[in-house]
Amino acid sequence: MDVQSLYESVGQTIYEHSYHCAKQTLIRVKAKFDGTYVYAPEEAIQFNEQSGYGRIEKDGRLRLDAKEALYLNARGKLEIEGYDFDKLLAECSKTPGFLRNFVVYRDIRERGYVITTGPQDFRIFPRGQKPGKGQSRYLMRVISERDLIDFSSIISDAKASANMRKQFILAVLDDEHELTYYEIRFSQRSPAEKKEIPSVKAVLAGIPSFVAEDGSGITENLKKLWFGTMLDSTRLFLSPIETAWLIKQGLLTLSPETNFEEYVTLASSSDADFSEKLVLYSYLKELGFYPRSGYKYGHHFRVYTQDGQHSEMLAHAIPTGTRLPMSEVSRSVRLSHSVKKKMLFACVNGKEITEIEFARIKM
C-alpha cells in the first residue's frame, strides 16, 4: 500500500469512528412532561451518568427539571411527547423567572460546568465533576437587572454559602438576555496601626466646625492625620462627620459648647444618612483607615488605607432593610473598577457593620 492510500484508509477509519461516537452521543430519547418535570426512560440514565443531568427515580426513570429537558431538547438529545422546544419554553415560561433561569442554565452548561438546582437557584460543580463525584463549588442566585437588591437577603444567602464552604454568585440578566456574574464576598480586615490624635478646640460654623491655628502647628498635624480641609492659611474646616467623631472620642471641644447628642441632632437635620455614615466612619477609623468624602464618586466615602497612597475603596453605608435597584449597584461596581477601587457596601444594623463586596467575575 502506498503512502497516499494509507492516509486515505486511516482517514476513513477515523471518520467512521467519529461518526459512530457522534451517533452514540446524540442518542434521542423520548420523554414525557407532567407539567412540572420531564420523565425519561431508563436509556436516558446515561445523561445522568455522563453529565450529571436529572435524578434517577426508584423505578429506573430519569427525572429532569424542565430547564434540563429544554437544554437537551435544543441539543437534539431528547424528544418530549406533545412538545417541541418552542411549545415547552412557552409553557414553562408562564412560571415567573423561568426564562431567565433557563438562559443562565444554558450559559453555565455551555461553559463546561455541571449545574443543578440548589439551595438558592443553582449549584455549580467544577469542570470535570458532578453530583456523586465531586463537591459543588458555587451557589447561585439569578435576578433581573430591574430587580431590587434586598441586602438582608443577600447577606443571608452569602452566609449560608460560606457556612457550606461555597462561593456565592449573583447572576444578573439584563433585558437583552446578556449576563453579568458577581461574586459576593464578606470582607475581613485586620486593624492597622493607629496614630495618636491631639485634642483640639473648634468653633461651630453652621454645622461644620473649624480649627484656628494657635501657633502649635495643630492645623498641620490634623492635615497629616487626614482630617479637614484648609479654608485659608490659618483655619482648617472639619466636616460634620469628622466633628461628630472627634467629639465622641473626647478629642474635640466645640464653641459654643455642644455635646455629642446635640451635635448629631444638628447634623442629622440636613443629612438623612448622617447616623449610618457616622457608624461606617467610626468603623473605618477603628480599622486605622482614613475615610474622606466620596461625593465625587457618588458614595459616602473614599477610603485610604495607607499614608500618601491613592484611595483603595469606595464605601457606602446601607441601613438594614435597604433595597436598591440592581442597576444602581451595577453602576457603583463598574465605576469603582474604572477608577481601580473596590466597592464596599456596609450594611448597618445598629452599631454593627457587615461588609459586602460585589466583585465581577468571569465564570
N, C-alpha and C positions, 0 to 999 in steps of 0.2 A: 504494500500500500504506500503510495507517495505521500509527501507531507501535506499537500493540499487536501487529499482525500481524508487523511487522518483528522485535520482540522474540521472538515465538514462533518465527519462522523461524531467527533467529540461534541461539536456544537449542537448537533441534532439530539444527542443523548441529554445534554444539559437542558435544552429546550423542553424535551418531553418530561424530564424530571420536574422542572419548574412548573410546567402546565399541570402535571399531576398533583403537585403540592398546592398549587393555587386552587384547584378544584376541591381539594380536601379542606383548605382554609375557608373557602367561600361556600361551604355547605349551607343550603337554605332549609330552615326548619319551620314547620307550620305550627302556629301557636294560637291561643285564644285569649281575648281580652274580656275581663269580667266587670269592667267599669272602673277598677282600681289598679289591679295587677294584670300582667300578661303571664299566662302559664304555657310552658313549652314542654314537649315530651322528653323522655329520658335521653334521646340522642342529643339534646341541647346541653346536657351536662358538661360537654367539652368546653362550652363558653365559660362556665364557672371554673373548671379545672385549669384552663389555659390562661384566662384573662380576668378572672375574678368577677364575672357578671352574675348577678342574681343570687338566690339562695335555693339550695336543694331541699325539696319537701320530703316528708316521710314516705309518700307514695312514689318517689323517684322523679317527679316532675321538677322542672326548674321554674321558680317564681321570679319574675323580672319586674322591677319598678318600671313604670311607663316611660321614664326618660331613657332607661337602658334599652327597652324594647324599640323605642323610636330610633335610637342610635344604631342598633343592629339592623333594623329595617332599612335605614338610609344606606348602610353599607352592603345591602343585598344579602344579609345572612339570615334574615328572619321574615317569614310571611305571617301576617296576622289575619285570621279569618274575618272577612267583612270589612277590613280596614286597609287602605293604603296609607302612605306616610301623611299626606295632606289631611285625610279624614281623621286619623288618630291624633295628629297635632291639634286640629281644630277642636276635637272633643276634649282632650286633656287640658287645653289652654283655657277652658271655662273655669278651671281652678286658679284662683289668684296666685301669681308668682310662678306658675308652672313654666311659662315660656322662658323667662329669664334664667330659671334654674336649669332648663334644658340647654340653653346657649352656653352656660358655664360648664355643665357636664360634658358637652361635646368638645369644648375648648381644652379642658383638662385631659380628656381621653386622647385627643389628637396630639397632645404634648408628651404622650407616652406614660402617663400615670394611670394607676388603677384608682377609681373613685367610686365610693359607695355612699348611700345615705348615712347620716351620722347624728350625733347629739345636737349639732346646730343644723345646718342644711346638708353638709357633706363631710366625709373624712377622706383623706387622700394618702395613698401609700407611696413610698419612694419608688422610683423606677426599678422594675425587676421584682417587686414584692406585691403581695396581695393578701386578702383575708385568709388566715390559717397558715400563711407562710411569710410572716413579717408583721411589723407593727406600723400602724398608720403614723404619719409624720405631722400632718396638718389637720386642723379642724377649721371648717369654712362656713361663713355666713354670707348669703347673697342678698344684695339690696339694689335698688334703683337709684339713679342719680338724683331723683326727685324725692327720695325718702328722707325723713328726718332721722338724724342720728341721736338715739337716746343713750347718753353717756353712761347712765346707770346700767343699762342692758349690755353695753359694750364691755364695761368693767366686769360684769358678771360672767359673760362669755369668755373673756380673756383669762379670768381667774380659774374658771373651770378647765380651760385648755391647759393652763400652766400646771394645775394640780394633776392632770393626766400626762404631763410631760410632752405636750404637743404645742406646736406653734399655731396661734390663732390668726386666720387670714380673713380679711373682708374683701369680697369680690363685688365690684360696683359696675353695673351695666348702664350705659347711657342710652339715650333714645334712639341711637343708630346701631345699638347692639354691639358697641365696642366695649371691651373690658379693661378695667384697671384693678390691679390687686394691691392690697395694703396689708403689711404685717403690723399687727397691733402689739406693742411692747409696753411692759411696765419698766420704767427706768429705776435703777437702783444706784444710788450715789453715796460716796464716802465724803464726809465733811472735809473741806480744805482748811489750810491754816488760816486762822482769823487774825486780823491786825487790831491793835488797840485803838479805840476811837476816843478822842478827847471830849470832855464836857464842854458845852457851848451855850451861849446866850443868843437868842434870836428875837427879832421884832416881827410881830404879826403884820402882814401887809395884805389885807383882804383875807384870802385863805392860805396862800403860800406864806413863807416867812423868809427873812434874810438875816445873814450874819455879817456884822461890820468888822472889818479888820481893826484889832486893838493894839497892834504892834508886836503881838506874839507869833505872828505867822499862821493864825488859825484858819484863815480862808485858804491858804496854800495847802495846809495839812488836810483840810476837808476835800479839796480838789484831788489830792493824791490818793485819797480813800474812795474816790469815785462818788462823792456827794456834791450836789448842787451845780449851779451854772453862774459864772461871774456876770453881774449886772454892769459893773464898771471896775475900776482898778482896786476898789476897797470893799465892795459889797458882793456877797455870794448869796444867790437865791436858792432856797431849798424847796423842792416840790412838796405838795401836800402829803404824799406817801412817805417821803424822807422825813418830813417834820413829825408825822404821827409815830413813825417807827423810833426815831430818836427820843421822843417824849416817853414812849413806852419803855425804852431801855434805861430811862433815868439819866439820859445824857444831854437833854436839851431843856432849857427853861425859857418859856415864852413871855414876852411883854406885849400887851397886858397879860397878866397871869391867866393861863388856861390849862386845865388838866387834860389827861388823855381822853376821857369820855366826852368832854365838852368839845375837844378838837375834832374827834371822829364825827360827832353830830354835825359840826360846822362843815367839814369836808364832804360828808355824805350828802349835804343839801344840794350840791352842784355836781355830784358824781354818783350815779346809782350803783356803779360797780365798786365803789370805794372799799367796802368791807372785804369783799372777796380778793380784791387786788392787794389789800394790806396783809391778808393771810398768806398769799403767794409770795409777796415781797419778803415777809418775815421768814418764810420757809427757805427762800433762796439765800437770804443773809445768814441764816443758821448754817447753811452749807459752805459759807465762806465765799459766795459768789457776789458779783457786782451787777445787780439789776438796774437798768436805766429805761427811760421811756421808750416804748416800742411803737409810738404813734405813727411814725413814718412808714412802718410796715403793716399798720392796721391791727396791731396787737398790743397787749398791755405792757410787755417788757421785751427789750433785747437784753441778753444776759452775757456778761463777760465772766469767764471762769479763771482768768489769769491776768495779772497786771500787764498793761501795754499790748494786749492781744486784741484781735478783732472779736466782736461778739460771736459766740458759738451757737446760740439758740434763740428762738423766739418763744415766749411763754405767754399763755393766755389763761386766766382764771375762769373756770366753768362751775357755777353753783350746782349743787346736787339737784337732779331732776331736769337739768337743761336739755333741750332738744334743738339741735342745729341742723339746717339743711345740709345734705351731703355735699352739695355744690360749694357751700361756704367752706367746709372742711377741706375739700379738694383744692380750692384756691389758696388756702393757707399753706397746705403742704407743698404745692407747686412753687409758691412764692418763696418759701423757706429754702427749698432746694436750689432755686435760681440764684439766691444770694449766699449759697453754701452754708446754710444753718440748719439745725434740727428744729422741728416744730413740736413744741411741748404743750399739750393741753393739761392743765392742772385742775382736777376735779376737787372742789372744795366742799367738805362736809363738816360744818362747824369749824374747828381749828385743824382738822385733818386734811392732808393733801394726798391724792392719788395721781401720780404722773402717768399720762397716757401719750405714747408717741405713735403717730401714723407714719409708717415708712413704706414708700412704694417699692414693690419688688417685681421681679420677673420670674414667673413660675417655670 
